[in-house]
Amino acid sequence: MKIRPLNDRVLVLRIGEIEKTPGGIFVPDTAKEKPQEGKVVAVGPGKWDENGKRIPLEVKKGDRVLFGKYTGNEIKIDGVEHLMMREDDILGIIEK
């Protein structure tokens, strides 16, 4: 299935769940916190300004991003959980 986000929305795949603490303790699934880091899978064309011009997004497909703990709407695509959020909900882009 293909999804194309509208306006300033971004489709993000969560990455980096922690399974073991630095001390070596394994964390059960019920106690895990959902990661606040993800990879951008798709982006919309941008939102409109007052003059009717499209404002392009700063994030692009493939970017690794940080977002808030309770940000976005969870959706399943081909059995994999993704987040659909606005660009404003993204806190930053992780650069290597």
C-alpha positions in Angstrom: 0.0 0.0 0.0 1.3 3.5 -0.8 0.3 6.6 1.2 1.0 10.2 0.2 0.6 12.6 3.1 -1.3 15.8 2.4 -0.2 19.4 3.1 2.4 19.6 5.9 1.9 16.0 7.2 4.8 13.5 7.5 4.7 9.7 7.7 7.3 8.4 10.1 8.4 4.9 11.0 9.6 4.5 14.6 13.1 3.1 15.1 15.4 2.2 18.0 13.4 0.5 20.7 15.6 -0.2 23.7 15.5 -3.9 24.7 18.3 -3.9 27.3 19.4 -1.2 29.7 23.0 0.0 29.9 23.3 -2.1 33.1 22.4 -5.3 31.2 18.8 -5.6 32.4 16.3 -6.8 29.8 13.2 -4.7 29.6 9.9 -6.7 29.0 7.6 -5.5 26.2 5.0 -4.2 28.7 7.4 -1.9 30.3 9.1 -0.5 27.2 8.6 3.1 26.2 8.0 3.8 22.6 11.0 5.4 20.9 10.9 9.1 20.1 13.1 8.7 17.1 12.0 7.7 13.6 12.7 7.7 9.9 10.7 9.8 7.5 8.9 7.5 5.0 6.9 10.1 3.1 6.2 13.8 3.2 3.4 16.0 1.9 3.9 18.9 -0.6 3.7 21.6 2.2 1.2 24.0 3.5 -0.3 27.1 1.9 0.5 30.7 3.0 -1.9 33.6 3.0 -1.0 34.5 -0.6 -1.8 31.1 -1.9 1.8 30.0 -2.3 3.0 26.6 -1.2 5.6 26.5 1.6 7.8 23.4 1.2 8.7 21.2 4.2 12.2 21.2 5.7 12.2 17.4 6.3 12.5 15.0 3.4 12.2 11.3 2.9 14.9 9.3 4.6 15.6 11.9 7.4 16.0 10.6 10.9 13.9 12.8 13.2 13.0 13.3 16.9 9.5 13.9 18.0 7.4 14.2 21.2 6.3 11.2 23.2 2.6 11.6 22.4 2.9 13.1 19.0 1.0 12.0 15.8 -1.6 9.4 15.0 -0.6 5.8 14.9 -1.6 3.9 11.7 -0.8 0.5 10.4 0.5 0.1 6.8 1.0 -3.5 5.6 1.0 -4.6 9.3 3.7 -2.2 10.3 3.0 0.6 12.8 3.7 4.2 11.5 3.0 7.7 12.8 1.3 10.4 10.8 2.2 13.9 12.1 2.5 17.5 11.1 5.9 18.9 10.4 5.4 21.2 13.4 5.4 18.2 15.7 8.9 17.2 14.7 11.5 18.5 17.2 14.6 18.1 15.1 16.5 16.3 12.4 19.3 14.0 13.4 22.4 14.5 11.3 25.3 12.2 11.3 
